[in-house]
Amino acid sequence: MNMFLDSVPSSLLIGGTEYKINTDYRVWIKYQLLLFDFEGEAEELFNKILNLVFKDKKPPINHYEETTEQIMWFYRCGKPLPKSVGKHKDFFSYEYDDGYISAAFRQQYQIDLDVEKLHWWKFYSYFLSLQDDTEIVKIMGYRAVEITSNMPAAQRNYFERMKKHYKLPLRKSEEEKCTRIEDALLNGESVADLL
């Protein structure tokens, strides 16, 4: 799908039937947060996603796989899955960087995200196109920079301070894993299964 050639979708075709969906960027940020932070059963997560994504009626449960694929297709803005997925590293968080993101949209596009309803695909394309002079892009740069021994000491120290200052908090699951590793180390137990 190409936003230049096709209008952005407002429904998903599942089992030959069109189902209206919530397209506002807020819904899809909530969707991402649900995927990363939900701590219940898969069935409960799926039901929460259905309630979040679909407006009026939901697809039947016997179309579970197709529904999941269509939701992911929409979330990826109609783009295919990348052929190779390396180790994923977060350089921003919709949850913790919300103020920076909102300010960047105001600065660059004169869009007030508190007020405006914006289709997820448009929001995401705008986000990807934020300019280097916005604070969120600078912060993502600090988080992403690889600090090497070849850098001058002053530059290395600067980037280390910036990385520390703008470090994202650990997700709950990562925090719990770190706590289990610390407990195992303090108790003289093996951490091999935890790594």
Disulfide bonds with the S-S distance in Angstrom:
none
